Amino acid sequence: MNLINHTMMPHPIHLHGHFFEVVNGQKGQYPRKNVINVLPGAKVTFDFTADAMGDWAFHCHMLMHMHAGMFRVVTVRHEESGE
Ligand SMILES: [Cu+2]
């Protein structure tokens, strides 16, 4: 997953239901997190294993931003069952 911040504000982005590994160039030492602060103009990449079935919130942790639309649902499901 790549997160690119085109705004002038930082955005602490939070994924529910999973941890991810922040790709920081230090192979084998990727921090495991479920929130990553994406600074203005910055790009953050994380590796993510979708291993928890269900619908998960994926959003900015600043409530004003979340209510303004920085909120999505990440759905994890088995491809063959369609569930
Ligand atoms: Cu934000």
PDB file of the backbone (N, CA, C, O) and the ligand in Angstrom, with CONECT records:
HET     CU  A 101       1
ATOM      1  N   MET A   1       0.859  -1.175   0.000  1.00  0.00           N
ATOM      2  CA  MET A   1       0.000   0.000   0.000  1.00  0.00           C
ATOM      3  C   MET A   1       0.902   1.233   0.000  1.00  0.00           C
ATOM      4  O   MET A   1       1.852   1.323   0.777  1.00  0.00           O
ATOM      5  N   ASN A   2       0.592   2.171  -0.874  1.00  0.00           N
ATOM      6  CA  ASN A   2       1.295   3.452  -0.903  1.00  0.00           C
ATOM      7  C   ASN A   2       0.331   4.551  -0.466  1.00  0.00           C
ATOM      8  O   ASN A   2      -0.794   4.635  -0.959  1.00  0.00           O
ATOM      9  N   LEU A   3       0.782   5.388   0.461  1.00  0.00           N
ATOM     10  CA  LEU A   3       0.008   6.554   0.879  1.00  0.00           C
ATOM     11  C   LEU A   3       0.795   7.788   0.478  1.00  0.00           C
ATOM     12  O   LEU A   3       1.952   7.941   0.870  1.00  0.00           O
ATOM     13  N   ILE A   4       0.180   8.668  -0.300  1.00  0.00           N
ATOM     14  CA  ILE A   4       0.833   9.898  -0.757  1.00  0.00           C
ATOM     15  C   ILE A   4       0.008  11.080  -0.272  1.00  0.00           C
ATOM     16  O   ILE A   4      -1.178  11.198  -0.578  1.00  0.00           O
ATOM     17  N   ASN A   5       0.653  11.946   0.484  1.00  0.00           N
ATOM     18  CA  ASN A   5      -0.045  13.087   1.076  1.00  0.00           C
ATOM     19  C   ASN A   5       0.178  14.322   0.208  1.00  0.00           C
ATOM     20  O   ASN A   5       1.263  14.903   0.203  1.00  0.00           O
ATOM     21  N   HIS A   6      -0.858  14.712  -0.522  1.00  0.00           N
ATOM     22  CA  HIS A   6      -0.780  15.893  -1.385  1.00  0.00           C
ATOM     23  C   HIS A   6      -1.260  17.149  -0.679  1.00  0.00           C
ATOM     24  O   HIS A   6      -1.393  18.196  -1.313  1.00  0.00           O
ATOM     25  N   THR A   7      -1.519  17.070   0.613  1.00  0.00           N
ATOM     26  CA  THR A   7      -2.020  18.229   1.348  1.00  0.00           C
ATOM     27  C   THR A   7      -0.882  18.900   2.119  1.00  0.00           C
ATOM     28  O   THR A   7       0.264  18.452   2.078  1.00  0.00           O
ATOM     29  N   MET A   8      -1.223  19.978   2.819  1.00  0.00           N
ATOM     30  CA  MET A   8      -0.247  20.720   3.614  1.00  0.00           C
ATOM     31  C   MET A   8      -0.334  20.351   5.097  1.00  0.00           C
ATOM     32  O   MET A   8       0.228  21.044   5.945  1.00  0.00           O
ATOM     33  N   MET A   9      -1.038  19.261   5.407  1.00  0.00           N
ATOM     34  CA  MET A   9      -1.219  18.846   6.799  1.00  0.00           C
ATOM     35  C   MET A   9      -0.785  17.398   6.966  1.00  0.00           C
ATOM     36  O   MET A   9      -0.861  16.610   6.024  1.00  0.00           O
ATOM     37  N   PRO A  10      -0.331  17.049   8.162  1.00  0.00           N
ATOM     38  CA  PRO A  10      -0.059  15.630   8.423  1.00  0.00           C
ATOM     39  C   PRO A  10      -1.363  14.865   8.610  1.00  0.00           C
ATOM     40  O   PRO A  10      -2.362  15.423   9.062  1.00  0.00           O
ATOM     41  N   HIS A  11      -1.343  13.595   8.263  1.00  0.00           N
ATOM     42  CA  HIS A  11      -2.517  12.740   8.424  1.00  0.00           C
ATOM     43  C   HIS A  11      -2.101  11.427   9.079  1.00  0.00           C
ATOM     44  O   HIS A  11      -1.408  10.620   8.459  1.00  0.00           O
ATOM     45  N   PRO A  12      -2.514  11.208  10.319  1.00  0.00           N
ATOM     46  CA  PRO A  12      -2.270   9.916  10.967  1.00  0.00           C
ATOM     47  C   PRO A  12      -3.297   8.889  10.487  1.00  0.00           C
ATOM     48  O   PRO A  12      -4.449   8.893  10.921  1.00  0.00           O
ATOM     49  N   ILE A  13      -2.867   8.031   9.603  1.00  0.00           N
ATOM     50  CA  ILE A  13      -3.781   7.088   8.948  1.00  0.00           C
ATOM     51  C   ILE A  13      -3.804   5.777   9.715  1.00  0.00           C
ATOM     52  O   ILE A  13      -2.764   5.208  10.049  1.00  0.00           O
ATOM     53  N   HIS A  14      -5.008   5.319   9.982  1.00  0.00           N
ATOM     54  CA  HIS A  14      -5.205   4.150  10.842  1.00  0.00           C
ATOM     55  C   HIS A  14      -5.982   3.076  10.088  1.00  0.00           C
ATOM     56  O   HIS A  14      -7.031   3.339   9.500  1.00  0.00           O
ATOM     57  N   LEU A  15      -5.440   1.856  10.121  1.00  0.00           N
ATOM     58  CA  LEU A  15      -6.131   0.700   9.559  1.00  0.00           C
ATOM     59  C   LEU A  15      -6.585  -0.190  10.705  1.00  0.00           C
ATOM     60  O   LEU A  15      -5.779  -0.597  11.541  1.00  0.00           O
ATOM     61  N   HIS A  16      -7.862  -0.487  10.740  1.00  0.00           N
ATOM     62  CA  HIS A  16      -8.399  -1.380  11.765  1.00  0.00           C
ATOM     63  C   HIS A  16      -8.208  -2.836  11.357  1.00  0.00           C
ATOM     64  O   HIS A  16      -8.138  -3.151  10.169  1.00  0.00           O
ATOM     65  N   GLY A  17      -8.125  -3.707  12.330  1.00  0.00           N
ATOM     66  CA  GLY A  17      -8.172  -5.149  12.093  1.00  0.00           C
ATOM     67  C   GLY A  17      -6.864  -5.812  11.715  1.00  0.00           C
ATOM     68  O   GLY A  17      -6.777  -7.040  11.716  1.00  0.00           O
ATOM     69  N   HIS A  18      -5.858  -5.040  11.396  1.00  0.00           N
ATOM     70  CA  HIS A  18      -4.590  -5.594  10.945  1.00  0.00           C
ATOM     71  C   HIS A  18      -3.435  -4.731  11.457  1.00  0.00           C
ATOM     72  O   HIS A  18      -3.602  -3.562  11.805  1.00  0.00           O
ATOM     73  N   PHE A  19      -2.273  -5.351  11.485  1.00  0.00           N
ATOM     74  CA  PHE A  19      -1.038  -4.584  11.577  1.00  0.00           C
ATOM     75  C   PHE A  19      -0.388  -4.591  10.208  1.00  0.00           C
ATOM     76  O   PHE A  19      -0.641  -5.486   9.402  1.00  0.00           O
ATOM     77  N   PHE A  20       0.444  -3.605   9.941  1.00  0.00           N
ATOM     78  CA  PHE A  20       1.199  -3.569   8.684  1.00  0.00           C
ATOM     79  C   PHE A  20       2.661  -3.295   8.999  1.00  0.00           C
ATOM     80  O   PHE A  20       3.004  -2.867  10.102  1.00  0.00           O
ATOM     81  N   GLU A  21       3.509  -3.547   8.024  1.00  0.00           N
ATOM     82  CA  GLU A  21       4.945  -3.355   8.194  1.00  0.00           C
ATOM     83  C   GLU A  21       5.383  -2.173   7.342  1.00  0.00           C
ATOM     84  O   GLU A  21       5.250  -2.198   6.118  1.00  0.00           O
ATOM     85  N   VAL A  22       5.901  -1.144   7.987  1.00  0.00           N
ATOM     86  CA  VAL A  22       6.305   0.081   7.289  1.00  0.00           C
ATOM     87  C   VAL A  22       7.607  -0.178   6.534  1.00  0.00           C
ATOM     88  O   VAL A  22       8.619  -0.544   7.131  1.00  0.00           O
ATOM     89  N   VAL A  23       7.570   0.015   5.222  1.00  0.00           N
ATOM     90  CA  VAL A  23       8.753  -0.201   4.376  1.00  0.00           C
ATOM     91  C   VAL A  23       9.635   1.044   4.508  1.00  0.00           C
ATOM     92  O   VAL A  23       9.361   2.098   3.934  1.00  0.00           O
ATOM     93  N   ASN A  24      10.700   0.876   5.285  1.00  0.00           N
ATOM     94  CA  ASN A  24      11.534   2.033   5.625  1.00  0.00           C
ATOM     95  C   ASN A  24      12.960   1.926   5.094  1.00  0.00           C
ATOM     96  O   ASN A  24      13.820   2.729   5.456  1.00  0.00           O
ATOM     97  N   GLY A  25      13.216   0.930   4.233  1.00  0.00           N
ATOM     98  CA  GLY A  25      14.553   0.760   3.697  1.00  0.00           C
ATOM     99  C   GLY A  25      15.467  -0.074   4.573  1.00  0.00           C
ATOM    100  O   GLY A  25      16.597  -0.370   4.185  1.00  0.00           O
ATOM    101  N   GLN A  26      14.995  -0.456   5.748  1.00  0.00           N
ATOM    102  CA  GLN A  26      15.797  -1.274   6.677  1.00  0.00           C
ATOM    103  C   GLN A  26      15.236  -2.694   6.650  1.00  0.00           C
ATOM    104  O   GLN A  26      14.572  -3.130   7.591  1.00  0.00           O
ATOM    105  N   LYS A  27      15.514  -3.413   5.550  1.00  0.00           N
ATOM    106  CA  LYS A  27      14.920  -4.740   5.355  1.00  0.00           C
ATOM    107  C   LYS A  27      15.144  -5.621   6.582  1.00  0.00           C
ATOM    108  O   LYS A  27      16.248  -5.692   7.121  1.00  0.00           O
ATOM    109  N   GLY A  28      14.064  -6.295   7.015  1.00  0.00           N
ATOM    110  CA  GLY A  28      14.132  -7.139   8.195  1.00  0.00           C
ATOM    111  C   GLY A  28      13.845  -6.376   9.479  1.00  0.00           C
ATOM    112  O   GLY A  28      13.738  -6.982  10.545  1.00  0.00           O
ATOM    113  N   GLN A  29      13.720  -5.079   9.395  1.00  0.00           N
ATOM    114  CA  GLN A  29      13.446  -4.259  10.586  1.00  0.00           C
ATOM    115  C   GLN A  29      12.284  -3.318  10.334  1.00  0.00           C
ATOM    116  O   GLN A  29      12.293  -2.170  10.779  1.00  0.00           O
ATOM    117  N   TYR A  30      11.282  -3.813   9.617  1.00  0.00           N
ATOM    118  CA  TYR A  30      10.121  -2.972   9.340  1.00  0.00           C
ATOM    119  C   TYR A  30       9.248  -2.886  10.583  1.00  0.00           C
ATOM    120  O   TYR A  30       8.812  -3.919  11.092  1.00  0.00           O
ATOM    121  N   PRO A  31       8.978  -1.679  11.089  1.00  0.00           N
ATOM    122  CA  PRO A  31       8.122  -1.563  12.267  1.00  0.00           C
ATOM    123  C   PRO A  31       6.693  -2.003  11.972  1.00  0.00           C
ATOM    124  O   PRO A  31       6.128  -1.684  10.927  1.00  0.00           O
ATOM    125  N   ARG A  32       6.122  -2.750  12.927  1.00  0.00           N
ATOM    126  CA  ARG A  32       4.730  -3.187  12.809  1.00  0.00           C
ATOM    127  C   ARG A  32       3.843  -2.157  13.482  1.00  0.00           C
ATOM    128  O   ARG A  32       4.018  -1.852  14.662  1.00  0.00           O
ATOM    129  N   LYS A  33       2.899  -1.626  12.735  1.00  0.00           N
ATOM    130  CA  LYS A  33       2.048  -0.564  13.254  1.00  0.00           C
ATOM    131  C   LYS A  33       0.630  -0.758  12.740  1.00  0.00           C
ATOM    132  O   LYS A  33       0.386  -1.560  11.839  1.00  0.00           O
ATOM    133  N   ASN A  34      -0.304  -0.007  13.329  1.00  0.00           N
ATOM    134  CA  ASN A  34      -1.635   0.098  12.714  1.00  0.00           C
ATOM    135  C   ASN A  34      -2.038   1.556  12.507  1.00  0.00           C
ATOM    136  O   ASN A  34      -3.143   1.843  12.046  1.00  0.00           O
ATOM    137  N   VAL A  35      -1.140   2.469  12.850  1.00  0.00           N
ATOM    138  CA  VAL A  35      -1.310   3.894  12.534  1.00  0.00           C
ATOM    139  C   VAL A  35       0.026   4.401  12.007  1.00  0.00           C
ATOM    140  O   VAL A  35       1.081   4.103  12.568  1.00  0.00           O
ATOM    141  N   ILE A  36      -0.031   5.175  10.917  1.00  0.00           N
ATOM    142  CA  ILE A  36       1.193   5.787  10.396  1.00  0.00           C
ATOM    143  C   ILE A  36       0.910   7.252  10.093  1.00  0.00           C
ATOM    144  O   ILE A  36      -0.068   7.579   9.420  1.00  0.00           O
ATOM    145  N   ASN A  37       1.777   8.135  10.595  1.00  0.00           N
ATOM    146  CA  ASN A  37       1.610   9.556  10.339  1.00  0.00           C
ATOM    147  C   ASN A  37       2.253   9.893   8.996  1.00  0.00           C
ATOM    148  O   ASN A  37       3.458   9.718   8.818  1.00  0.00           O
ATOM    149  N   VAL A  38       1.446  10.377   8.054  1.00  0.00           N
ATOM    150  CA  VAL A  38       1.951  10.723   6.728  1.00  0.00           C
ATOM    151  C   VAL A  38       2.113  12.242   6.674  1.00  0.00           C
ATOM    152  O   VAL A  38       1.132  12.985   6.704  1.00  0.00           O
ATOM    153  N   LEU A  39       3.350  12.682   6.593  1.00  0.00           N
ATOM    154  CA  LEU A  39       3.643  14.122   6.651  1.00  0.00           C
ATOM    155  C   LEU A  39       3.283  14.803   5.339  1.00  0.00           C
ATOM    156  O   LEU A  39       3.159  14.142   4.307  1.00  0.00           O
ATOM    157  N   PRO A  40       3.113  16.144   5.373  1.00  0.00           N
ATOM    158  CA  PRO A  40       2.782  16.871   4.141  1.00  0.00           C
ATOM    159  C   PRO A  40       3.806  16.605   3.043  1.00  0.00           C
ATOM    160  O   PRO A  40       5.012  16.713   3.268  1.00  0.00           O
ATOM    161  N   GLY A  41       3.325  16.263   1.873  1.00  0.00           N
ATOM    162  CA  GLY A  41       4.193  16.017   0.729  1.00  0.00           C
ATOM    163  C   GLY A  41       4.912  14.686   0.763  1.00  0.00           C
ATOM    164  O   GLY A  41       5.693  14.381  -0.138  1.00  0.00           O
ATOM    165  N   ALA A  42       4.663  13.890   1.784  1.00  0.00           N
ATOM    166  CA  ALA A  42       5.413  12.641   1.953  1.00  0.00           C
ATOM    167  C   ALA A  42       4.680  11.457   1.336  1.00  0.00           C
ATOM    168  O   ALA A  42       3.477  11.497   1.078  1.00  0.00           O
ATOM    169  N   LYS A  43       5.459  10.404   1.112  1.00  0.00           N
ATOM    170  CA  LYS A  43       4.916   9.125   0.671  1.00  0.00           C
ATOM    171  C   LYS A  43       5.334   8.071   1.681  1.00  0.00           C
ATOM    172  O   LYS A  43       6.494   8.018   2.092  1.00  0.00           O
ATOM    173  N   VAL A  44       4.398   7.242   2.074  1.00  0.00           N
ATOM    174  CA  VAL A  44       4.662   6.138   2.997  1.00  0.00           C
ATOM    175  C   VAL A  44       4.219   4.859   2.308  1.00  0.00           C
ATOM    176  O   VAL A  44       3.160   4.810   1.684  1.00  0.00           O
ATOM    177  N   THR A  45       5.034   3.835   2.426  1.00  0.00           N
ATOM    178  CA  THR A  45       4.684   2.521   1.880  1.00  0.00           C
ATOM    179  C   THR A  45       4.663   1.515   3.017  1.00  0.00           C
ATOM    180  O   THR A  45       5.554   1.497   3.867  1.00  0.00           O
ATOM    181  N   PHE A  46       3.628   0.676   3.020  1.00  0.00           N
ATOM    182  CA  PHE A  46       3.640  -0.429   3.978  1.00  0.00           C
ATOM    183  C   PHE A  46       3.213  -1.715   3.310  1.00  0.00           C
ATOM    184  O   PHE A  46       2.416  -1.730   2.371  1.00  0.00           O
ATOM    185  N   ASP A  47       3.780  -2.812   3.836  1.00  0.00           N
ATOM    186  CA  ASP A  47       3.380  -4.152   3.420  1.00  0.00           C
ATOM    187  C   ASP A  47       2.243  -4.598   4.326  1.00  0.00           C
ATOM    188  O   ASP A  47       2.222  -4.303   5.521  1.00  0.00           O
ATOM    189  N   PHE A  48       1.314  -5.304   3.737  1.00  0.00           N
ATOM    190  CA  PHE A  48       0.077  -5.579   4.431  1.00  0.00           C
ATOM    191  C   PHE A  48      -0.405  -6.962   4.027  1.00  0.00           C
ATOM    192  O   PHE A  48      -0.598  -7.233   2.842  1.00  0.00           O
ATOM    193  N   THR A  49      -0.600  -7.831   4.999  1.00  0.00           N
ATOM    194  CA  THR A  49      -1.156  -9.158   4.756  1.00  0.00           C
ATOM    195  C   THR A  49      -2.604  -9.156   5.197  1.00  0.00           C
ATOM    196  O   THR A  49      -2.900  -9.026   6.384  1.00  0.00           O
ATOM    197  N   ALA A  50      -3.507  -9.300   4.237  1.00  0.00           N
ATOM    198  CA  ALA A  50      -4.945  -9.257   4.525  1.00  0.00           C
ATOM    199  C   ALA A  50      -5.373 -10.634   5.029  1.00  0.00           C
ATOM    200  O   ALA A  50      -5.787 -11.485   4.242  1.00  0.00           O
ATOM    201  N   ASP A  51      -5.273 -10.849   6.336  1.00  0.00           N
ATOM    202  CA  ASP A  51      -5.538 -12.171   6.892  1.00  0.00           C
ATOM    203  C   ASP A  51      -6.661 -12.164   7.932  1.00  0.00           C
ATOM    204  O   ASP A  51      -6.838 -13.147   8.651  1.00  0.00           O
ATOM    205  N   ALA A  52      -7.402 -11.093   8.020  1.00  0.00           N
ATOM    206  CA  ALA A  52      -8.552 -11.045   8.935  1.00  0.00           C
ATOM    207  C   ALA A  52      -9.788 -10.688   8.106  1.00  0.00           C
ATOM    208  O   ALA A  52      -9.907  -9.583   7.576  1.00  0.00           O
ATOM    209  N   MET A  53     -10.700 -11.653   8.011  1.00  0.00           N
ATOM    210  CA  MET A  53     -11.885 -11.439   7.187  1.00  0.00           C
ATOM    211  C   MET A  53     -12.789 -10.347   7.763  1.00  0.00           C
ATOM    212  O   MET A  53     -12.904 -10.193   8.979  1.00  0.00           O
ATOM    213  N   GLY A  54     -13.414  -9.611   6.884  1.00  0.00           N
ATOM    214  CA  GLY A  54     -14.391  -8.632   7.351  1.00  0.00           C
ATOM    215  C   GLY A  54     -14.215  -7.273   6.715  1.00  0.00           C
ATOM    216  O   GLY A  54     -13.425  -7.089   5.789  1.00  0.00           O
ATOM    217  N   ASP A  55     -14.965  -6.335   7.234  1.00  0.00           N
ATOM    218  CA  ASP A  55     -14.916  -4.938   6.789  1.00  0.00           C
ATOM    219  C   ASP A  55     -14.183  -4.133   7.853  1.00  0.00           C
ATOM    220  O   ASP A  55     -14.530  -4.187   9.032  1.00  0.00           O
ATOM    221  N   TRP A  56     -13.176  -3.393   7.434  1.00  0.00           N
ATOM    222  CA  TRP A  56     -12.312  -2.684   8.370  1.00  0.00           C
ATOM    223  C   TRP A  56     -12.215  -1.210   8.020  1.00  0.00           C
ATOM    224  O   TRP A  56     -12.030  -0.839   6.861  1.00  0.00           O
ATOM    225  N   ALA A  57     -12.343  -0.386   9.034  1.00  0.00           N
ATOM    226  CA  ALA A  57     -12.202   1.057   8.834  1.00  0.00           C
ATOM    227  C   ALA A  57     -10.753   1.394   8.501  1.00  0.00           C
ATOM    228  O   ALA A  57      -9.817   0.816   9.053  1.00  0.00           O
ATOM    229  N   PHE A  58     -10.596   2.331   7.597  1.00  0.00           N
ATOM    230  CA  PHE A  58      -9.281   2.808   7.153  1.00  0.00           C
ATOM    231  C   PHE A  58      -9.441   4.321   7.022  1.00  0.00           C
ATOM    232  O   PHE A  58     -10.116   4.802   6.112  1.00  0.00           O
ATOM    233  N   HIS A  59      -8.813   5.074   7.943  1.00  0.00           N
ATOM    234  CA  HIS A  59      -9.181   6.485   8.025  1.00  0.00           C
ATOM    235  C   HIS A  59      -8.087   7.332   8.650  1.00  0.00           C
ATOM    236  O   HIS A  59      -7.171   6.816   9.291  1.00  0.00           O
ATOM    237  N   CYS A  60      -8.195   8.638   8.455  1.00  0.00           N
ATOM    238  CA  CYS A  60      -7.362   9.591   9.168  1.00  0.00           C
ATOM    239  C   CYS A  60      -7.870   9.674  10.606  1.00  0.00           C
ATOM    240  O   CYS A  60      -9.075   9.658  10.857  1.00  0.00           O
ATOM    241  N   HIS A  61      -6.924   9.762  11.545  1.00  0.00           N
ATOM    242  CA  HIS A  61      -7.299   9.790  12.947  1.00  0.00           C
ATOM    243  C   HIS A  61      -7.682  11.183  13.424  1.00  0.00           C
ATOM    244  O   HIS A  61      -8.119  11.328  14.566  1.00  0.00           O
ATOM    245  N   MET A  62      -7.538  12.193  12.615  1.00  0.00           N
ATOM    246  CA  MET A  62      -8.018  13.524  12.988  1.00  0.00           C
ATOM    247  C   MET A  62      -9.505  13.553  12.649  1.00  0.00           C
ATOM    248  O   MET A  62      -9.897  13.444  11.488  1.00  0.00           O
ATOM    249  N   LEU A  63     -10.323  13.703  13.690  1.00  0.00           N
ATOM    250  CA  LEU A  63     -11.769  13.529  13.496  1.00  0.00           C
ATOM    251  C   LEU A  63     -12.331  14.455  12.433  1.00  0.00           C
ATOM    252  O   LEU A  63     -13.193  14.055  11.651  1.00  0.00           O
ATOM    253  N   MET A  64     -11.847  15.694  12.400  1.00  0.00           N
ATOM    254  CA  MET A  64     -12.343  16.643  11.406  1.00  0.00           C
ATOM    255  C   MET A  64     -12.074  16.121   9.991  1.00  0.00           C
ATOM    256  O   MET A  64     -12.923  16.245   9.109  1.00  0.00           O
ATOM    257  N   HIS A  65     -10.896  15.541   9.781  1.00  0.00           N
ATOM    258  CA  HIS A  65     -10.560  14.993   8.465  1.00  0.00           C
ATOM    259  C   HIS A  65     -11.421  13.774   8.147  1.00  0.00           C
ATOM    260  O   HIS A  65     -11.919  13.612   7.033  1.00  0.00           O
ATOM    261  N   MET A  66     -11.580  12.919   9.165  1.00  0.00           N
ATOM    262  CA  MET A  66     -12.384  11.709   8.952  1.00  0.00           C
ATOM    263  C   MET A  66     -13.816  12.083   8.565  1.00  0.00           C
ATOM    264  O   MET A  66     -14.387  11.519   7.632  1.00  0.00           O
ATOM    265  N   HIS A  67     -14.380  13.037   9.293  1.00  0.00           N
ATOM    266  CA  HIS A  67     -15.758  13.445   8.990  1.00  0.00           C
ATOM    267  C   HIS A  67     -15.862  14.178   7.659  1.00  0.00           C
ATOM    268  O   HIS A  67     -16.938  14.241   7.063  1.00  0.00           O
ATOM    269  N   ALA A  68     -14.743  14.733   7.191  1.00  0.00           N
ATOM    270  CA  ALA A  68     -14.743  15.429   5.902  1.00  0.00           C
ATOM    271  C   ALA A  68     -14.532  14.457   4.736  1.00  0.00           C
ATOM    272  O   ALA A  68     -14.542  14.874   3.578  1.00  0.00           O
ATOM    273  N   GLY A  69     -14.342  13.168   5.030  1.00  0.00           N
ATOM    274  CA  GLY A  69     -14.268  12.201   3.942  1.00  0.00           C
ATOM    275  C   GLY A  69     -13.045  11.316   3.920  1.00  0.00           C
ATOM    276  O   GLY A  69     -12.954  10.415   3.087  1.00  0.00           O
ATOM    277  N   MET A  70     -12.095  11.552   4.821  1.00  0.00           N
ATOM    278  CA  MET A  70     -10.909  10.681   4.822  1.00  0.00           C
ATOM    279  C   MET A  70     -11.244   9.408   5.593  1.00  0.00           C
ATOM    280  O   MET A  70     -10.683   9.136   6.654  1.00  0.00           O
ATOM    281  N   PHE A  71     -12.160   8.648   5.039  1.00  0.00           N
ATOM    282  CA  PHE A  71     -12.613   7.403   5.649  1.00  0.00           C
ATOM    283  C   PHE A  71     -13.013   6.443   4.530  1.00  0.00           C
ATOM    284  O   PHE A  71     -13.804   6.786   3.651  1.00  0.00           O
ATOM    285  N   ARG A  72     -12.464   5.265   4.579  1.00  0.00           N
ATOM    286  CA  ARG A  72     -12.829   4.215   3.629  1.00  0.00           C
ATOM    287  C   ARG A  72     -12.988   2.912   4.388  1.00  0.00           C
ATOM    288  O   ARG A  72     -12.558   2.791   5.535  1.00  0.00           O
ATOM    289  N   VAL A  73     -13.609   1.942   3.738  1.00  0.00           N
ATOM    290  CA  VAL A  73     -13.719   0.600   4.292  1.00  0.00           C
ATOM    291  C   VAL A  73     -12.858  -0.323   3.448  1.00  0.00           C
ATOM    292  O   VAL A  73     -12.978  -0.365   2.224  1.00  0.00           O
ATOM    293  N   VAL A  74     -11.985  -1.064   4.124  1.00  0.00           N
ATOM    294  CA  VAL A  74     -11.185  -2.101   3.477  1.00  0.00           C
ATOM    295  C   VAL A  74     -11.885  -3.428   3.753  1.00  0.00           C
ATOM    296  O   VAL A  74     -12.056  -3.823   4.907  1.00  0.00           O
ATOM    297  N   THR A  75     -12.287  -4.108   2.686  1.00  0.00           N
ATOM    298  CA  THR A  75     -12.979  -5.389   2.824  1.00  0.00           C
ATOM    299  C   THR A  75     -12.018  -6.521   2.501  1.00  0.00           C
ATOM    300  O   THR A  75     -11.379  -6.530   1.449  1.00  0.00           O
ATOM    301  N   VAL A  76     -11.923  -7.475   3.417  1.00  0.00           N
ATOM    302  CA  VAL A  76     -11.096  -8.659   3.222  1.00  0.00           C
ATOM    303  C   VAL A  76     -12.034  -9.849   3.127  1.00  0.00           C
ATOM    304  O   VAL A  76     -12.828 -10.096   4.034  1.00  0.00           O
ATOM    305  N   ARG A  77     -11.942 -10.591   2.020  1.00  0.00           N
ATOM    306  CA  ARG A  77     -12.811 -11.743   1.838  1.00  0.00           C
ATOM    307  C   ARG A  77     -12.125 -12.770   0.968  1.00  0.00           C
ATOM    308  O   ARG A  77     -11.160 -12.473   0.264  1.00  0.00           O
ATOM    309  N   HIS A  78     -12.650 -14.004   1.030  1.00  0.00           N
ATOM    310  CA  HIS A  78     -12.142 -15.064   0.168  1.00  0.00           C
ATOM    311  C   HIS A  78     -12.631 -14.799  -1.247  1.00  0.00           C
ATOM    312  O   HIS A  78     -13.816 -14.555  -1.477  1.00  0.00           O
ATOM    313  N   GLU A  79     -11.696 -14.851  -2.192  1.00  0.00           N
ATOM    314  CA  GLU A  79     -12.042 -14.540  -3.580  1.00  0.00           C
ATOM    315  C   GLU A  79     -13.060 -15.525  -4.143  1.00  0.00           C
ATOM    316  O   GLU A  79     -13.987 -15.123  -4.845  1.00  0.00           O
ATOM    317  N   GLU A  80     -12.893 -16.821  -3.838  1.00  0.00           N
ATOM    318  CA  GLU A  80     -13.713 -17.833  -4.487  1.00  0.00           C
ATOM    319  C   GLU A  80     -15.161 -17.806  -3.979  1.00  0.00           C
ATOM    320  O   GLU A  80     -16.078 -18.127  -4.736  1.00  0.00           O
ATOM    321  N   SER A  81     -15.384 -17.426  -2.699  1.00  0.00           N
ATOM    322  CA  SER A  81     -16.737 -17.488  -2.148  1.00  0.00           C
ATOM    323  C   SER A  81     -17.534 -16.216  -2.417  1.00  0.00           C
ATOM    324  O   SER A  81     -18.764 -16.237  -2.413  1.00  0.00           O
ATOM    325  N   GLY A  82     -16.832 -15.113  -2.650  1.00  0.00           N
ATOM    326  CA  GLY A  82     -17.494 -13.850  -2.851  1.00  0.00           C
ATOM    327  C   GLY A  82     -18.061 -13.265  -1.588  1.00  0.00           C
ATOM    328  O   GLY A  82     -18.786 -12.271  -1.638  1.00  0.00           O
ATOM    329  N   GLU A  83     -17.745 -13.865  -0.440  1.00  0.00           N
ATOM    330  CA  GLU A  83     -18.265 -13.362   0.836  1.00  0.00           C
ATOM    331  C   GLU A  83     -17.278 -12.416   1.479  1.00  0.00           C
ATOM    332  O   GLU A  83     -17.541 -11.891   2.561  1.00  0.00           O
TER     333      GLU A  83
HETATM  334 CU    CU A 101      -5.957  13.906   8.284  1.00  0.00          CU2+
END
